[in-house]
Amino acid sequence: MKLRHSLLSLILMMGTLCVDAQQVNFDDYFLPKSMRLDYYHAGNSNTEHFYVDEVIEEPHWAGNKGYLVEQRNVGNHLFKVIDKATGKLIYSRGYNTLFNEWQTIPEAKHTSKAMPEGVVFPFPKKDVTVEIYTRENRTGELHLKFTHDIDVESYFIRKMVPTLESMDILCTGESEKRVDIVILPDGYTEAEREKFVKDCQTFTEAILAYSPYAENRDKFNFRAVWTPSHDSGTSIPGKREWKHTAFKTHYYTFDSERYQMTEEYQALLDVAAHVPYEMIYILTNSSKYGGGGIYNFYGISAADIPGASTRKTYSHEMGHLFAGLADEYVGGVEMSDLYFTDVEPWEANITTLTALEKKGWKSLLGNAPVPTPVKESPWELNPQNPDAPDYDPEKPWALGVYEGGGYLQKGVYRPWPNCMMNWFHTIDVYCPVCKQAIQETIDLYTK
C-alpha cells in the first residue's frame, strides 16, 4: 500500500510539472526581445565541452508566447532556461548542431576542434540559469553537459544594434502566430543585390508550393537581410577554389562534395537578429548542386541548381531544419554512429522498430505488414533505382515500414519507398508521416 501511495504521488507530481510547463505566462517572465548566449562547442568523438563566449541582447522576439516549454522529445541537444529565484523551467528547445555531426566522422577520432554556437530565447525579466543537454546516440538519453548563470542586469550583456538593410519577402501577419524565416545571402556581391531579392522570392514560392506548407501559406513570414560578399559564388575546396564571402560557406563539408555548410554560426545569428526570426536559411550564389539542413540550427542550399532540383532541394533541407526530419536514403555520408539499430530515433520519419508504438506513424499503418516489402512496380519506386518513374498521385504508395534509412541499409526503416526526404531529386511530395510532422510543427509555432 505504501508503494502504491508513493507511485501515485510521483504520477501526480509529474502531472503537475507538465501543467506548470504548459502554463508559463510570457509576460510574467520575459520582455518582448531576445537574449542570446554564445558559446564554443568543443571536443572530439569521445569528449564534449562548452565554453562561454558572451551574452547578447537582440531587439526582436518572434516566437509563439504560448509555446515556451518544449513538450516533445526532439533534438540531439536540449537547452533549458530556468528562473533562478524559483527553479521553474520557463523556456526550452531541442536542436541539433554541426559539431554534433562532426563528432561522428573519422576525423573526430584523432582530432579535437571547437565550433561557435549560440542559443536564443526571450529576454528574461529576472536572473536565469541556462542548461544544455546532449543526447547520447548509444542510449538515446539526454544528459546535462553545461550550466551558466546569467545576471540580466549585467552591463556586460552586449546590446545588438541593427545596421544592415532588411526586406520583407512575404509577410502575412504578426510574428507571434507565424513561422518567421529569415533568408541570408552568401556569395552575392554588391552588384548582385537584385539577384538575391529574386532568389529570395523564388525560395519563398518554392517552399510554399509543397504540401503541407502550401495550405498553411498564411502562417509564414519570409524576410531577408542584405549582406554583400566580396566575391561572387561559394568555395569549392575539392577544386581548390576559395571565395571571400560573408559567411564562408563551402562545399565538401566532412569531405562530402554536395554537403554545403558553414561553421560561422554566430555570424549568422548576428545578421539574422536584424529581423524577427525563428528559422535561418542561407542562399548561396551557386549553380552547383548541394546544401544542408540542421534541426533548429540553419538550412542552406545553392540558389541556381539547374532544373527543378533547386525547389526540391529547398524543401528537403527545410524538412531537416523545420521539422527535424531525418534523411531516408542509404549511404552517401561520412557520418557514422548517428543511429544504432537497438535505439529508437527521435526523428518522426525513421524507426528501428524498438518503440514504433510511441510514434504517430504507428496509428497510420493499418494492416500493413511490419516490416513492409518494397514491391517492384512503376509506381512503387525502388529507392536504389533513382531512374525509375516518379510518384503517381493516382496510385499512391502504401504507408508501411520499409527497410533502409538514416544512411543505413539494415535495421532502420522509413514510411514510404520514396519521399522528399529520400530520393528528393526524383520526387516532390512528402510521405504522410513527414507531412504530419511538418503540420504539427507549424501548429506549435502558430496556434
C-alpha positions in Angstrom: 0.0 0.0 0.0 2.8 2.4 0.9 4.5 1.7 -2.5 1.2 2.3 -4.3 0.9 5.6 -2.5 4.4 6.6 -3.5 3.8 5.8 -7.1 0.5 7.8 -7.1 2.3 10.8 -5.6 5.0 10.6 -8.2 2.5 10.4 -11.0 0.6 13.4 -9.6 3.8 15.3 -9.2 4.8 14.6 -12.8 1.4 15.7 -14.0 1.7 18.9 -12.0 5.1 19.6 -13.6 3.6 19.1 -17.1 0.7 21.5 -16.2 3.2 24.1 -14.9 5.3 23.8 -18.0 2.2 24.4 -20.2 1.0 27.4 -18.1 4.2 29.5 -18.3 2.9 33.1 -18.9 5.3 35.0 -21.2 4.6 38.4 -19.5 5.4 37.0 -16.1 9.0 36.1 -17.0 10.0 37.7 -20.3 10.4 41.0 -22.2 9.5 41.3 -25.9 13.1 41.0 -27.1 15.7 38.2 -27.2 18.7 37.1 -25.2 21.4 35.1 -26.9 24.1 33.0 -25.1 27.1 32.5 -27.4 29.5 29.7 -26.6 32.0 27.4 -28.2 31.2 23.7 -28.6 34.5 21.7 -28.4 35.9 18.2 -28.2 36.3 15.1 -30.3 34.5 11.8 -30.9 34.7 10.9 -27.2 34.6 14.3 -25.4 32.4 17.3 -25.3 32.9 20.7 -23.7 31.1 24.1 -23.7 32.9 27.4 -23.2 31.0 30.7 -22.7 31.7 33.5 -25.2 29.2 36.3 -24.4 25.6 37.2 -23.8 23.8 39.4 -26.3 20.6 41.4 -26.3 18.7 41.2 -29.6 15.9 43.7 -30.4 13.2 41.2 -31.6 11.4 38.1 -30.3 9.4 36.3 -32.9 8.2 33.2 -31.0 4.8 32.0 -30.0 4.2 33.2 -26.5 2.0 30.1 -25.9 4.8 27.7 -26.9 7.6 28.4 -24.4 8.5 25.0 -23.0 9.2 22.1 -25.3 6.8 19.2 -24.7 8.4 16.9 -27.3 11.4 14.6 -27.1 13.2 16.1 -30.1 16.7 17.1 -31.0 20.2 15.8 -30.3 20.5 18.7 -27.8 18.1 20.5 -25.5 18.6 23.8 -23.8 16.6 24.9 -20.8 16.1 28.4 -19.3 15.4 28.2 -15.5 14.2 31.1 -13.3 16.9 31.2 -10.6 14.7 32.5 -7.8 12.1 29.7 -8.1 13.8 27.0 -10.0 11.0 27.0 -12.5 11.6 25.9 -16.1 10.4 28.8 -18.2 11.7 28.1 -21.7 13.3 25.1 -23.6 14.0 24.0 -27.1 15.5 20.9 -28.8 18.1 21.5 -31.5 21.0 19.9 -33.5 24.4 21.2 -34.3 27.1 20.8 -37.0 29.5 19.9 -34.2 27.4 17.0 -33.2 27.6 15.7 -36.8 31.3 16.3 -36.9 31.8 14.1 -33.9 30.7 11.1 -35.9 33.2 11.4 -38.8 36.6 9.7 -38.8 38.5 13.0 -38.3 37.0 13.4 -34.9 38.6 10.2 -33.7 42.1 11.7 -33.8 41.4 15.5 -33.8 39.8 17.9 -31.4 38.2 21.2 -32.5 35.7 23.9 -31.5 32.8 25.5 -33.3 31.0 28.7 -32.4 27.3 28.2 -31.4 24.6 30.0 -29.6 21.1 29.6 -28.2 18.4 32.3 -28.4 15.4 32.7 -26.1 13.1 35.6 -25.0 14.8 38.1 -22.7 14.2 37.2 -19.1 13.0 39.8 -16.6 15.0 38.1 -13.8 18.2 36.2 -13.4 18.3 32.7 -15.1 20.3 29.6 -15.4 20.8 28.1 -18.9 21.4 24.3 -19.1 22.4 22.4 -22.2 21.8 18.7 -22.6 23.3 16.3 -25.1 21.5 13.1 -26.3 23.8 10.1 -26.2 23.5 8.3 -29.5 24.1 4.9 -28.0 21.3 5.1 -25.5 19.0 7.9 -26.7 19.1 9.6 -23.3 19.7 13.3 -22.6 22.5 14.2 -20.2 23.3 17.6 -18.7 26.6 18.9 -20.1 26.7 22.6 -19.3 25.2 25.3 -17.0 25.6 29.0 -17.0 24.1 31.6 -14.7 23.0 35.0 -16.3 22.6 38.3 -14.4 20.0 40.1 -16.6 21.2 43.5 -15.2 24.9 42.9 -16.1 26.4 45.7 -18.2 28.5 43.0 -20.0 25.4 42.0 -21.9 26.1 43.4 -25.4 23.2 45.2 -27.0 22.9 44.4 -30.7 22.1 47.5 -32.8 20.7 46.8 -36.3 22.9 48.3 -39.1 22.0 46.3 -42.2 19.2 46.6 -44.7 16.3 44.2 -44.3 13.4 43.5 -46.5 10.0 41.7 -46.4 9.7 39.0 -49.0 6.3 37.7 -47.9 4.7 38.7 -44.6 1.2 37.5 -43.7 0.8 38.7 -40.1 2.2 39.3 -36.6 5.2 37.2 -35.8 3.8 35.6 -32.6 1.4 33.5 -34.7 3.6 32.9 -37.7 6.6 30.9 -38.6 9.3 33.5 -39.2 12.0 32.6 -41.6 15.0 34.9 -42.4 16.9 34.4 -45.6 20.6 35.3 -45.7 22.9 35.7 -48.7 26.3 34.3 -49.2 28.4 34.9 -52.3 26.3 37.8 -53.6 28.3 40.9 -54.4 27.1 44.5 -54.0 26.2 44.4 -57.7 24.1 41.2 -57.3 21.6 42.6 -54.7 18.6 42.4 -57.1 19.5 38.8 -58.0 19.4 38.0 -54.3 15.9 39.5 -54.0 14.7 37.5 -56.9 16.3 34.3 -55.4 14.5 35.0 -52.1 11.2 35.3 -53.9 11.9 32.0 -55.8 12.8 30.3 -52.5 9.7 31.5 -50.8 7.4 30.3 -53.5 9.2 27.0 -53.8 8.8 26.2 -50.1 5.1 27.2 -50.2 4.5 25.1 -53.3 4.6 21.8 -51.4 2.0 20.3 -49.1 1.6 20.9 -46.1 3.3 24.3 -46.4 1.0 25.2 -49.3 -2.2 25.0 -47.3 -0.5 26.9 -44.5 0.7 29.8 -46.6 -0.9 32.4 -44.4 1.1 31.2 -41.4 4.5 32.1 -42.7 6.6 35.3 -42.8 9.7 35.4 -45.0 12.2 38.3 -44.5 15.7 38.8 -45.8 18.8 40.7 -44.6 21.2 42.1 -47.2 24.9 41.3 -46.5 27.0 41.6 -49.6 30.2 39.5 -50.1 33.5 40.5 -51.6 33.4 37.6 -54.1 30.6 36.1 -56.1 30.0 32.4 -55.6 30.9 30.0 -52.8 34.1 28.0 -52.0 34.7 24.6 -53.5 37.6 23.0 -51.6 37.7 19.9 -53.8 38.7 22.2 -56.7 40.9 24.4 -54.5 38.5 27.3 -55.2 38.2 29.7 -52.3 36.0 32.7 -52.2 35.9 35.6 -49.8 32.2 35.6 -48.8 30.1 36.9 -45.9 29.6 33.6 -44.1 32.4 31.4 -45.5 30.1 28.8 -46.9 31.7 25.9 -48.8 31.0 22.5 -50.3 32.9 19.3 -49.3 31.7 19.6 -45.6 33.0 16.4 -43.9 34.6 15.6 -47.3 31.1 15.1 -48.9 31.1 17.1 -52.2 27.4 18.0 -52.1 27.3 18.9 -48.4 27.4 22.7 -48.3 27.7 24.3 -44.9 29.4 27.0 -42.8 30.9 26.9 -39.3 30.2 30.6 -38.8 27.0 30.2 -36.8 27.4 33.2 -34.6 27.9 35.4 -37.6 24.6 34.1 -39.0 22.9 35.0 -35.7 24.4 38.5 -35.8 22.8 39.2 -39.1 19.6 37.3 -38.6 18.9 39.4 -35.5 18.1 42.4 -37.7 14.6 41.0 -38.1 12.2 38.8 -36.1 13.2 35.2 -36.9 12.8 31.6 -35.8 14.5 29.8 -38.7 17.6 30.8 -40.7 18.1 29.8 -44.3 21.1 30.7 -46.4 21.0 31.1 -50.2 24.4 30.7 -51.8 25.0 32.3 -55.2 26.0 29.0 -56.9 24.7 26.6 -59.6 26.5 23.6 -58.2 24.2 21.0 -56.6 24.4 21.0 -52.8 23.1 22.1 -49.5 22.3 21.0 -45.9 19.8 21.4 -43.1 20.2 21.0 -39.3 17.2 21.0 -37.0 16.6 24.4 -35.3 20.1 25.5 -36.5 20.1 26.6 -40.1 19.4 25.4 -43.7 21.4 26.2 -46.8 21.4 25.4 -50.5 22.6 26.7 -53.8 20.2 29.2 -55.5 20.7 28.2 -59.1 20.8 24.4 -59.3 19.6 23.6 -62.9 16.1 22.3 -63.5 13.6 21.5 -60.8 16.3 20.4 -58.3 16.6 23.8 -56.8 13.0 23.8 -55.5 13.2 20.2 -54.3 16.5 20.8 -52.5 15.0 23.8 -50.7 12.1 21.7 -49.5 14.2 18.7 -48.5 16.6 20.9 -46.4 13.6 22.7 -44.9 12.3 19.3 -43.7 15.5 18.9 -41.7 15.6 22.5 -40.4 12.0 23.0 -39.5 10.6 19.6 -38.5 13.7 17.7 -37.6 13.1 15.1 -40.3 15.8 12.5 -40.9 17.3 11.6 -44.3 15.6 8.4 -45.5 18.3 7.4 -48.0 21.1 4.9 -47.6 24.8 5.7 -47.6 26.4 8.8 -49.2 27.8 10.4 -46.0 30.9 10.1 -43.9 29.0 10.2 -40.6 28.7 7.0 -38.6 27.2 6.2 -35.2 24.3 8.6 -35.8 21.8 5.8 -35.4 22.0 2.4 -33.6 19.6 -0.2 -34.5 18.6 -1.0 -30.9 17.8 2.6 -30.1 14.6 4.3 -31.4 15.5 7.6 -33.2 13.7 10.7 -32.0 13.1 11.8 -35.6 9.4 11.3 -36.7 10.1 9.6 -40.1 12.5 6.8 -39.3 12.3 3.9 -36.8 14.3 0.9 -35.7 11.1 -0.8 -34.6 12.2 -0.7 -30.9 9.5 1.9 -30.0 7.4 2.4 -33.1 4.3 2.3 -31.0 5.3 5.7 -29.4 5.1 7.5 -32.7 2.1 8.8 -34.6 3.3 6.7 -37.5 2.0 3.5 -35.8 -1.6 4.6 -35.9 -1.4 5.3 -39.6 -0.2 1.9 -40.7 -3.5 0.0 -40.7 -2.9 -3.6 -41.8 0.5 -3.1 -43.4 3.0 -5.8 -42.5 5.9 -4.7 -40.4 8.5 -4.6 -41.9 6.9 -3.9 -45.3 8.3 -5.4 -48.5 9.0 -3.0 -51.4 7.1 -4.3 -54.5 8.7 -3.8 -57.9 6.2 -1.7 -60.0 6.4 1.6 -61.9 4.7 3.4 -59.0 6.3 1.7 -56.0 9.7 3.1 -56.6 12.7 1.2 -55.6 14.9 3.7 -53.7 18.0 2.0 -55.2 16.8 2.9 -58.7 16.6 6.7 -58.9 15.9 6.5 -62.6 12.5 4.8 -62.0 9.3 6.8 -62.7 8.2 9.5 -60.3 5.4 9.1 -57.9 1.9 8.8 -59.5 -0.7 10.5 -57.3 -3.4 8.3 -58.8 -1.6 5.2 -57.4 -0.3 6.3 -54.0 2.2 4.1 -52.2 1.0 2.1 -49.3 2.3 3.6 -46.0 4.5 1.0 -44.4 7.8 0.3 -42.7 10.3 -0.1 -45.5 13.9 -1.1 -44.6 16.7 1.3 -45.3 17.0 4.9 -44.0 19.2 7.1 -41.8 22.1 6.2 -44.1 21.8 2.5 -43.0 20.8 -0.3 -45.3 19.7 -2.6 -42.5 17.9 -2.0 -39.2 16.4 1.5 -39.9 13.0 1.9 -41.6 11.2 4.6 -43.5 7.4 5.2 -44.2 7.4 5.1 -48.0 9.6 3.5 -50.6 10.3 7.1 -51.7 9.7 10.6 -50.3 11.0 14.1 -50.4 13.3 13.1 -47.6 14.7 10.2 -49.6 15.4 10.5 -53.3 14.1 14.0 -53.4 15.6 14.8 -56.8 13.1 12.3 -58.4 10.0 13.1 -56.3 8.4 16.2 -55.0 5.9 15.0 -52.3 6.3 14.2 -48.6 5.0 10.9 -47.3 2.1 11.1 -44.8 4.4 10.7 -41.8 6.6 13.6 -42.9 3.6 15.8 -43.7 2.1 15.0 -40.2 5.4 16.1 -38.5 5.6 19.3 -40.5 2.0 20.2 -39.8 2.4 19.5 -36.1 5.4 21.8 -36.1 3.5 24.5 -37.9 0.7 24.3 -35.3 3.2 24.6 -32.4 4.6 27.8 -33.8 1.3 29.4 -34.9 -1.6 28.3 -32.6 
